[in-house]
């Protein structure tokens, strides 16, 4: 067996795993897929990664990366290049796309349905999972048209297939910068090179906030998690802590009851910020205990099956220090916008890093539009993101027609 063989440890139910596999397939890279739902494979992954429980894991020899980004994937596959439009100064016949959308969440997938139906060639650039946070949400209960609710991955898949049916192209690449040239074209810097577009739609969504504790970083993947649908199944008959008091925390805690023996929810304030419907479900669930006025000081590590993993948490509840036993912790304390790639651009951001757009969803840079959760003032709802995507697509059409 080739000791340098590329391997992917994952599971069929994991959205991030499917995204990694699709990236590797698009690059034409050979790899071996290993299903961690089989106990022996999971044990093998744990030993290789010092007890990590987060998937996917990409390995080559003794080297491994947990849920790798594009740069880490490129390094792991030893310089194999993925497809993309790479250009340099002085190259003739530049390939200029009418519309490039950054991100492939609900807002941009909806926008792509509209632009492609208008015969506007559209490329979506995605660095992670198609469908965004919706794709890693267990059940979406408040999206119109699904009276019984719909699983997040299924909704994401439907949105993706609909956009592709009309001709939208989805490419996996991470955007690192955006600049408007003097000729009005917009240059996008990506991990695969440079791309040019007449219009750009920013729909990069948001990602999970961190507590900022040293132990949170130390035990990431070995007891600390941010996605219940990704990693919850590893905690069957285990005790868990869920941190946060909003809708995400409540929804994910309810999902985790499928596996965990007991869940302690830690809420910083003296009341929920979640919806009444979710709170009622939490209150009547026999596996869940809620702790108000409670913060986490540190996560406690210890030896578990010969590996250093989370075994509890030091908390402060009503001003008094306590220790709580736990085999793992899932953290849902809010979201941060995915806008780091705009820090050196002329696209204006608000004080918290969200993109500022006007009532027409135009940003401060002509030809660049914004939609969805990444927009300053967004409601952070899938239904509104899809609506904004449709509006942005119509504004893009108007912009292109005016030039």
N, C-alpha and C positions, 0 to 999 in steps of 0.2 A: 504493500500500500504506500502511496506517495505521502511522505510526511509533510509535504508542503501543499497538500490538497486543500482547496478552499471548502469550508463547511459552513452551513447555516443551521443553527439550532433554533427551532421555532415550533409553532403549533398552528393548526388549521384555523382556529378561532381568533388568531392574533392579527389585527389589521397592520401593525408595523412589520410583522413578518412577511405578509403578502406584499407589502410595498418594497421591502428589501429584495425579495425574490424577483419582483418585476424589474427592478433596477438592474440586477445582475443579468437577467435574461435579455434586456434591451442592449446591454453592453456586449452580449455574446460571450459571457464568461461562464466557464464550466464550474460547477460546484456540486457538493453533496448535501442534500437536505436531510436533517435528522429531527424526527418528531419527538419533542420532550414530553408529550403526553404518555410516552412509554417510560416507565420508571427507571429502567436501566440507562436510557438515553439522558434522562434528567440528571441522574447521579453522575454520569460522565461529564455533563456540562458543568455541574456544581464543582466537581474536582478540578476541572480545567480553569474555572473562573473564580476560584476561592470562595465558593458558596453563593455566587450570584443567582438570583431568581428572576431577573428581568430578561425578557426576550424581545426581539431576536438577538442572537449572539453570532457574530461573524468571526470565524477562526481560520488561521493558517499556521500549522505547526503549534508552537506554544503561545503564539501571539493571538490576542482576541480583542474585539471591540463590542461593547454592548450598545445595541440600537445605534449603529454608526451613522455619522453624517456623511455627506458626499466626499469630503476630503479624506476621511478615514477609510471609506470604501476604496477610493482610488489608490491610497497607500497600500492597502491590504492586497489588492489585486495586482500590485507591482507594475503600475504605470499603464495599465490598459485604459484606453480613452473611450469615453462614451460619445454618442453622437451629439452634434450640436453645431451651431453656425459660428465658426471661429473666424475672426477677421483681424487684419492688422492695418496700420496706416499705409496708404498708398495702394491698397488692393482695389482693382477696378471691379465694376459690376457688383457693388455691394448688395447683399440680400436683405432688403428692407421689408419687414412684415407689416401689414396694415394694423394688426393689433396683437400685442403680447400681454397676457395676463399673468401676474405674479401671484402664485398661490392657486390651489385647486380645491378650495372649500366650496360650500354651498353658494356663496355670493358669485364667485367667478364661474362656477359650473353653470349656474342659471344665466349669467351674462353671456356665456359662450353659446348657449342655445339660441339666444337672440341674434348675436353677431353673425354666427354661421348661417342662420336662416336668411340673413340679409346679404349673403355672399361675401362676407368680410372674413378673409382667411385669419384664423385665430389659433394661437399657440398658448397653452397654459404651462407655466413652469412651476413644478412642485418639488420641494426638498424633502418632504416626509410622506404623509399618508394622504391619498386622494380622498377628499371629503372632510378633511380637517378634524376638529374635535368631535364633530358629529359621528365620524367613522369609528371612534373609540368610546362612544356612549352606548350603554346597554339598551335602554328603551327611550324613544322620543315620543312623548305622549301628547304634545301640544302642536304638532305640525298638521295643518289642515289636510283632510282627505283620508286620514287613517283613523277610523273610529275606534279601533282597538290598540292604537299606537303602532309603532314600527321600530324594529331594531335599528340602531344607528348605522351599523355596517351595511345593512340592506338599503337604507335610504341613500347612503353615499354611493353605493353601487348603481342604484337607479339613476341618480343624478349624473354620474359619470357616463353611463351607457347612453343616456339621452343626449348629452353634449356630443359624444363621439358619433352618434347616429347622424347628426347634421354636419359632421366634418371637422369638429374641433380636434386638435392634436394635443396630447398631454405628454410632456417630456419631464424627466426627472433631472433637476439641476438646482443648485443653490445660488441665489442671487446675492452678490456682494456689493453692488453699487449701481447707481442710476444717474445719468447726466443728460441734459438736453443740449444738443449741439447748436451751433449758430445757424445751421440750415433747417432747424426745427425738428430734425430726427432725434429720437431718444435712444441713447446707448445704454445697454444693460450689460453689466459685467457679471458673469456666472462662472461656476466651477468648470464649465466646459468651454469657456472662451467668451467672446463678445457677441452680442446680438443687437440688431437695430430694428426699431419699430416707429411707425407714425403715431401710434397711440399706445398707452399703457394703462392697464387697470390694476391697481394695487388691492389685493384681497387676501392678504397673508394671515388674517385672523390673529389669534392670541395663543399663549401657552401658559402653563401652570406656574403660579408664583411659588417660591421656596420660602421656608421659614428662616433660612440663613444660619442654621446651627452647624458647627463643625461636624457633629455626629451625623447630621442629615446627609452631608456629602460623603463621609466615611462609609456609611452603611447603605448608600444608594444601590439598589439591586440586591442587597442582602438584608432586607427587612424594611427598607424605605422605598415607597412607590408613589406614583402620581396617576396611575391608570388602573382602575379596578377591573375593567373588562380585559385588560392585557395580562395582569398578574394575579388576579384574585383566586384563580383556580389552584394556585400553588399553596393555598392556605386552608385546605380542607381540614375541618375539625380543629382549627387553631384559633387562638385568641388574637384579635386585632384591635388596633386603635385607628380611628378616623379623626383627622383634625380639620375643623372648619364648621361654619354654621349656616352656609347658604344652600341653594338648591342642589349644586353639584355634590356637596358633602352628603346631603340627605339621600339623593338618588344613588350615589355610589355605595353608601352604607347599606341601603336596602338590597342592592345587587349582591354585596359581599355576604349577606346572610345566607345565600345559597351554599356557601362553602364554610364559613367560619362557625365555630361553636359559640362565640360571644364577641360582641363589638362594643367598645367604649368610644363614644363620640365626645371629643373635647372642643368646647366652644368658648372663645375668649370673652364674649359678652354675656349678659344675663338673659338673653332671649335669642330665638332663631331669627334668621333673615330669610329662611326658606318659605315656600308657599304653605298655606294652611293644610292643603291636601297631603303634601309630603310629611308635614309634622304630625298629622293624625296617624299616618301609617307607621311612623317611627315610634310614636308613643304607645301604640298597641302591640308592637313587635316584641316577643319574649326574649329575643337574642340581643337586644340593644339596650344599653344604659347611656343616658345623656348626662354630661357633666358641664354645667354652666360656670362662668367666671373662672375658667381654667386655661392655663397656658402651658406649653411644653418648654422646660428648661434645657433638657438634653435627652437624647435617646441612649439607652444602656445596651452595651454589647456584652456578649458572652459566648462561650463555646457551645455550638450545637452541631452534633455529628462531626466533631473534629474541625468545625469551621467557625470563624468569628462572625456572629450574626446578631441582630437585634433580639433582646430578650425582655425589654421593658422600656419604660420612660419615666424620667423625673418630671413631675408636674407641680404647678402651684395652683391650688384650688381654694378660692375664697381667702387668699393671702397665706395659706399654709402649704408647706412642702409635703408632697406625697410621692410614693413610687407605685407605679401600676405595671403589672405583668402584661406582656404582649409578645407575640411571635412576629409581628410585623406592624407597620404603620402606613396608612394611605393619607396623603396630604392634599386637601382641596380648600385653599384659602384665598382663591381669586385668580385673576388672569393678568398677564402682561402682554402688551402688543408685540408682534413680531416685526419690528421696524429697525433693527440694528443696521440693516443694509442702507438705510436712508439717512444715517447720522451725518454723513458728509455731503449730502445732496442739497438741492434747493427746495425740496419738498418740506413744507413747514409742518412741525409736530407740536402738539400741545405739551403742557408741563409734565404729563405722564407718559409721553412717547407715542400717543395715538395720532394718526394722520388727520390734519385739518382739511375738511372739504366744505364747499358751499352747498346751497340748496340744489344745485345741478350736479353735485358730487364731483366737482372740479377741484383739483388741488391747486397749490400756488404755482405749479409748473404747467404751462400750456400743453395740452395733449395727454396729461397724466390725470387719471381719475381714481377714485377710491370708493370701495363698497364693503359692507359687512362689519364684522366685529372690530376690525383694525381702525375704523373711522371714529374720530373723536365725536362723542355724543351718541354712539350706537346703542341700541337696546340689547345687544348681545343675544339675539334670538334668531333661530334658523329661518323662521318665516320672514322676518324683516330683512335678513341678509339676502335671501332669495329675491325679495322685492327690490332691494337696492341694486342687486345685480342686473335686473331687468332694466331699471331706470338708467343705470350707468351705460348699458349697451346701447340704448337709444341715444344717449348724449354722445357716445363715441361715433355713432353713425352720423349724427349731425355735424360733429367736428370734422370728420373725414370729407363729408359732402361740401363743406364750406371752404375746402382747400384744393 
